[in-house]
Amino acid sequence: MSKDCYTFIFMKRLLIVTICFFILQNSFSATVDTIIIPSNVMRKDIKCVVVKPDTYKKSKNRFPVVYLLHGYSGSYSDWVSQSDIKQQSDAYQLIIVCPDGEFSSWYIDSPVDSTMKFETYVGKEIPAAIDKRYRTIPTKKGRAITGLSMGGHGGLYLGLRHPDIFGACGSMSGGVDLRPFPRNWHLSKRLGDTTLNADNWKNYSVLNVIDHYHGDSSKIIIDCGLDDFFLDVNRALHKKMQDLKIQHDYIERPGKHDWDYWRNAVKYQLLFFKNYFDGK
């Protein structure tokens, strides 16, 4: 047999092995759905990403859900494109839902803009739609919510205000007190003037929402980087929760307000939620 013939056979076998490996790899990995979840309260259709673990198709099990929120100026696709949450979905056997909070919703029902009702949308409408469409554990014991930056505010804000929906909540680099940032991130469009609407800036900040926390209503995890511009407000929230004797996990680690930090932080948060779902 000629050398060219051996080369052809080798390349053919290599191609077959490569194709089989590709098929095998993709047969046992998380899948990503991009769906539309209508908002009745805002009367519009909004996109959402849903990551399902590798065993979803092969079993009839129900799965816990982590709602993972993006930051200011981001979108529903950020977590999938910027991190390895598909692998985390497989590792922890979770459904991960990434809603769209638009450019600057801050995940609240704005008291000054009736067209922005993202607390109702993300806190109520989306979980109801996800439970209807997917095999979830449709109780608070099967739901958690967290996010980064604006989404960190949203994770705690929604988790604390809706403990009947979310059994656990968290924040990564969250803007947990809005008052120090009156000129940033379109906050004035959501809350109004800082003088005329001073109560809004107080009442919609997690630092004050925590005053209304009820006992064991949520398991809470908070983390922030040591070089993050939100570090001071996170430390203030941590101290207040200690003073109020509210149990929570609080972590500071080296890092800035960037994806290098969040790609690492989300692994710890998802493990925290997995342990909660498992009753640990």
Buried (B, 14 or more C-beta within 10 A) or exposed (E): EEEEEEEEEEEEEEEEEEEEEEEEEEEEBBBBEEBEBEBEBBEEEBBBBBBBBBEBEEEEEBBBBBBBBBBBEBBBBBBBEBBBBBBBBBBBBBBBBBBBBBEBBBBBBBBBBEEBBBBBBBBBBBBEBBBEEBBBBBEBEBBBBBBBBBBBBBBBBBBBBBBEBBBBBBBBBBBBBBBBBEEEBBBBEBBBEBEEBEEBBBBBBBBBBBEEBEEEBBBBBBBBBEEBBBBEBBBBBBEBBEEEEBEBEBBBEEBEBBBEBBBBBBBBBBBBBBEBBEEE
